[in-house]
Amino acid sequence: MAKKKAVLSIDGEIQINYKWSVGKAGDRFFTELRDHKKIMGTKCRQCGRILVPPRIFCEECFVEDMEWVEVEPRGSLLTFGESYFSTDGKRLKEPWMLGIVRLKGSNGGLIHFIRESRPEDLKIGMPVEAVFKSKPEGNIMDILYFRPANN
Ligand SMILES: [Zn+2]
């Protein structure tokens, strides 16, 4: 077997700034979150599913027959896990606990931070509630995190 030669490389970083439209559904979702601390979903008038995050069409019925509905800022934990790396790939001193939360009565789920709980106390299906930022800005971090709830 031939000896492998190390590839010559140079470490570096590329900073990329970008901006993209949040779209029609995202615009309403983030505006309501920022201005009223409301979590909105879209309900399909055909099948009745409530989609959170909201979409302007139902991919089950293949129609754009949707109406906006407010959902409760609480739901259940679908799954969770720890991350030892930040979104830019850097090792974290304290791991992030992340989960997918299905808000009450809705379909889908929001990926978010889970806090105010020890990892060993988290359970799939447990009730959780949103903790909102005091001065919202119109992005998903207007929900600071979800925490265990009694409901
Ligand atoms: Zn539908």
Residues whose N, C-alpha, C, O or C-beta is under 5 A from the ligand:
A	BS01	ZN	C44 Q46 C47 C58 E60 C61
